[in-house]
């Protein structure tokens, strides 16, 4: 399964990351920001995947504007 990361600038191209790449980078990174275009069920699957491996996963929506579609997902994996 691949998830789309949030863009870091307006002109940036969307990047995708797999669960395996996330798992490899857990020693260096713990916070991941995903685009709102990801399906909620995929983010729940990500959460269940890492919880089965013994990690704690916290996920929330981060609003960056006043519009209904101005949000990204923040996922913190411990």
N, C-alpha and C positions, 0 to 999 in steps of 0.2 A: 504494500500500500504506500502511496506517495501522497504527501500533503503539500499544499502550496504555502510558502512562507510569505509573510507580509513584506511589502515593498519598503525599502528604506528611503526612497526618493520618488518624486512624481514620474521621472523619466526612466526609472529602473524597470527591467523586465522581470516578470514573476519567476521565481525559482521554486523548484520542487525538491523535497527531501524525503527519503525513505525512513522507515522505522529503524533499519539497521544503521543508517548514518547518524540518526539521533542517538542511538544507543552507544555508538563509538565515541561521540563527542560529549558524553555525559561527564567525564572527568574534567573537561574544560568549561563547558557551558551547562547551566541549569535552567535558564530561562529561554523559552522559544516563543516567537510571535508568529501567528498564522493568520492568513488572509481570511476575510469573511466569506470568500467563495467556497471554502471547504464545507463539506456537509457535516452537520452536527453529529451524525452517527459515526463518521470517520474519526472525529475527535474523541468520542466516547470509546471507540475501539482502541485508539492510542492510549487513553487512560487505563483501560482494562489490561492492555498488553503489558504496560510497565508495572501495574499493581500486581499482576501475576508473577512478575520477576522480583517482587519484594521492594519496589520503590513506592514512595508516596507521591501522588500527582495532584496538583492544584490547578484548576482551570477557571478562568473568568474572562468576561468581555471587558475590553478597555475601550472607552468612548473617547474619541479625539475631536469631535465636532458636535454640532447641534442636530444634524440630520439623523434620521432613523437608520441609515446605512453607513454611518460614520463610526465604525468599530472594527476592532481586530480581536483575536483570541490570544490571551497570554497563558502559557502553560509552564508551570514550575515543577520540575522533576527532582526529587531528593532521593 
